[in-house]
Amino acid sequence: MRLRLPLAFAAVVMSIAPFAVEAQAQGAVTFSLDFRALGRHAAWYVALEKGYYKQAGLDVTIIPSQGTAQAIQSVESKAAQFAFSDVAGLVAARANSGATAKMIAVIYQKAPYAIFSLRSGANVSKPEQLENLEIASGAGSFTQKVVEAYMKSKGLKPETVKWTNIDPAARVGMLAAKKIPAIETFAMSMPGVVKAVGGADAQIFLLANNGLQLYSNGILVREDYLKSEPDKVKGFVKASLQGWNDTIANPKEAADIVMKHIKGLDAEVALQEIIIVNALVSTPDTKAKGLGTIDAKLMGDSVDLIARNTGADGKVAAKDVYDTSALPNPPVK
């Protein structure tokens, strides 16, 4: 496996374009993660380790990124052919920068947005408790907009929430010290919260388990690449979903594999992250229709919610955001 930074090498990639074309003809493709590689990304390395990509005729290079926006930028700049990013970032990119990427498989069928609190403190376990709650967040955080939209859908008053700007790295410590009653972060942060406050006192309120209908991360590809290389796209999607299928079936094996590829990961944290994301990936819908499935109504609702709360209302149509032609038939489940 080769590791490269997606943007720093863009100039180099352009300078060796003839060689890149030849490499792609041989099945070489680059896949950008949504962050640095962590336990939650194990499935992609399972597909790599078990030869699923190779069986599809692909030589896959997995690269890190600094977030979902950069992952999309990597695809748009052609530094990567595929990216792991979210619907929110995709809608913003299409509305504001003319991006052409489309989501071709939804991996996180349930959004990871969560509110953490202490059982001995705010103990947030139902939507009504969000009113008048002080929550640590960050300037410009999309999670804040999701929480506010969610509260409106429940007939609650989002304007009563007090949002306190606290650096992400300091939030868990502030919660543990009881200097803030609640924090917003992703569900994958659960292992860190438990380590800081203790399993008996950690409380997670996952919006997706309490009525939030919103797609999150999935596989992205540019429209032109989808049209010009449909077999490679289908091969990549199927191989990736096979990796996820194995990861759901055997989290411990997946943890061992990702630790083999990514040095320095904590074994227990990696395993816990895998278990958490598996619950976002495997749902009744995927068990019936297959991993990566995309429901037109739910995608439409997701795009509408994001657009209404990010100033992109009317700029992006749901039909332009996704394409199901690359999903495997029969499905992987």
N, C-alpha and C positions, 0 to 999 in steps of 0.2 A: 504494500500500500504506500502511496506517495502522498505527502501532505504539502499543500501550498496555500498561501494566503490569497484569497479570491481577488482582491483589488490591487494589491501591491505589484502583482505580476501582470497586470492587464497590458501594460506597454510591451512587455516581453512577449506575451501571447500574440499581440498584433504583429510584432516584428518577425515572428516565425509562423505566420499564418499558413504558408504552403505546407509546412510540416504538420501543423495542426489538422489541416484538411486530410492529409494522408493518414494521420493517426485515427481520426474519426472514421475513415473508411474501413479501418481495421477493427472498429467497435469500441474505441477508447472514448469514454465520456467522464465528465466531472460532475460530482454531486455536492452541493453546498448544504451544510447543516444550518440550523437556525441559531447556533451558538457554538462555543467550544464543545468538543466531544465529552459527553458525560454518560452516566449509566442509562439515562433515559433514551439515549441514541443507540442502544445495544442492537436493536433489530437490523439496522443497516449493516452492522459489522457481522451479524449472524448470516445475512444474505451473502456477504463477501466471503466469510470464512468457509461456508458450506458449499461455495461454488455455484450458487444460484445465478449470479450475474454472469459468470463464465459460461454456464449452460445456455444462457440467453444470447451468447455471442458478444458479451460486453466486458470490457476492461475498465472497471470503475475506480476512479480516484475520489475519495471522500475528503472534503476540505472543511475547515471550521469557518465560522463567521462571527461577527460581533452583534448579531441580532437578526430578526426577521427582515428588516428593511434592507440590510446589507446582503442577505441571501437573495432577495429579489433583484437587487442591483447586479449581483454576480451573474444571474441568468440574463438580464437585459443587456449587459455589457458583453455577453458571450464568453465570459470567463468560466462559466459553468453551463452545462446543458439542462441540469435539473437542480431544483432547490427544495428544501423543506422550510415552508413558511406558513403564515396564517392568512385567513380570509380578511381579517382587519387590515393587515399590511398590504395585501393585494388590492383591496378596494381603494386604499389611500394612494397607492402607486399608480393605479389606472386613472384615478381622478385628478391627480396633481402632476404626474410626470409622463403621462402618455405611455405607460408600460403596456406590454402586449402579452404578458404571462397569463396563463390560465391554470386553474387547479384541476388536475386530472385524477386525483384520488384523495379522499378525505381520510387522513389517518386518525387525528383526534376528533372522533365523532362527538365527544363531550368536551366543552371548553374547560380549561384548567383554572379559571379565575376563582379565587378563594379568599375568604376572610378568616384569619387565625386570631384566636383569643385564648384566654386562660379559663379553665373550668372554675377556678377559684375567683375569677374576675368577671368580665362581661359575659362569658360563656354563651357566645352567639350560636344559637342552634335553630333559629327560625327567622324568616324574613322581617317580621315586625320589630325585631331587636336592632335592626339596622338604623331605624329612626333615632335621631339624637345621639348617635354613637360617634365617638372620635376615632378616626381611622388613619393610620400612618400610610401615606402614599408618596408619590413623586410628582413633580411638575410635569404636566403633559401626559401623565399616565393614562393609557386607554382603559385600563381596568376601572378607573374611577368613572369613566363614561358608561362602561358596561353595568356597573353597580347602579348608577343612577337610572339607566334605562330599565334595568330589571325591577327596581323599586317602583317606577311608574307603572310597569305592567302588573304589579301586585296592588296597585291603588295606594301606595305609600308615598311619603313626602321626602324626596331625595334632598331637598334644600335644607333639611334639618341635620344632615350629616356634617360633621366637622372634619374636613380633610386637613391633615397636618403633614407638611412636606418634610420627610425624613429620608436620608440616603438609604438605598436598598440594603447596603452592607450593615447598617446600624439598626434596622427595624427589629430583627429577631431579638437582639440584645436588649433593646428598649422594652419589648414585650416581656421578656424574661425578668427584667428589673421592675416591672409594673409601672413604667413611666409612660406607657401608652396602652389603652385598653384593647386595641385591635390593630391588625396590620393587614394590608392587602398584598397578596403575592400569589404565585402559582401553586397548585396542589403539589407539584414536585418538590416544593420546599419543606414538605412535612418532615423528612428525616432530620433536617437541620433544626426545625422548631422543637421536635421531640428531644433532640440532644441537648438543647438549651434550657427547656422548661420542664422536661420529664414527661414521659408518656402519659402519666395519670392526669396531668394538668393541661395537656395540649388539646385544644378544640379547633376543629376545622369545619367551616361552613362552605361547602362547595356549591356554588350557585347552580351548576348543572344538575345536581341531585335534588334541587329544590325549585325546579320549574324553568330554569333558563334554557331556552332552545337556541343554541348558537354553535355553528361549526367553528373549528379552530384550525389547527395545522394540517397541511397535506402536501402532496407532491405537486410542484409547479414546473411548467415548461413554457417556452415561448411559442406563440402561435405558429410562426414560420417553421420552427423545428418540428413541431407536432405534425405539420402538413408534409414536410419534406422527408422526415425520418419516422414514419408511423411504426415500423417494425421494431426499431430501437426503443421507441417510447413504450410500446406495449411490452417489450421484453423487460425493460427496466421496472415498470410498474408491477408486473407479475412476480419477478424475482424479489422485489422489495416486500411485497405482500407475503410471499413465502417466508421471508425472514421474520416478519411480524408474527405470522402464524406459529412458527417455531418458538419465538420469544414468549408468546402467550402460553404455549403448551409447557415450556420448560424455562422459567425465569432464571433458575440457578445456572443452567448451561449458558444462557445468554449473558449473564453477569461474568462468567468465566471468560467468555469469548471477547467481550468488550474490554475487559481488563488486560487481556493478551495484546490487544491492539493499542490501547490507550494507557500508557504507564502513569502511575501516581494516583489512580482512583482508589477510593476507600471501598473495600469489597462489600461491606454491609450497606453502605449508603447507595452504592450502585444497584444492589439487589432491590432495595426498598424503592428506589426511583423506578425501576423496571416494573415492579408490581403496581405502583401507582399509575404509570402511563398505560399499562395493559388495561386497567379499568376504564380509561378514557377511549381506548381503541376498540375493545371488544364490548359490543352492546347487543341488545336483542335484534336491532336492525342489521348489524353485520353478521350475526349468527344466521339470520334468515336470507340475507342478500349477498353476503360476502364482505370481506375486509375492503376498506377503501370506498365503499358504496357512497353514492351521492344522490340524495333525495332532492328533487327539483324544488318542492315547496319549502323545505327546511333551508336550502341554499338561498332561496329568494328571501325568506324571512331574515336570514343571517345578514345578507347584503343590505337589506332595508334598515335593519337595526344599526348597523355600522354606519351607513351613509347618513342616516338621520342625526347621528350623534357626533359626526366628524366634519360636518359641513360639505359632505359629498352628495347630498340628496339631489337626485335628478341627473347626476353626472355619470353614474355607473349603473348599467343594467345587469341583473343577475345572470342573464343568458350569456353575457360577454365574459363572465368571470370563471366559468367552468366548462369542462368538456368530458363526457363519459366514454368517449370512443376507445380509450386506451385501457379501460378496465377489462380484466380477463374474463373469458367465457369458455368453460364454466368458471364461476367465481372461486376465489380462495377462501375457504372457511373451515 
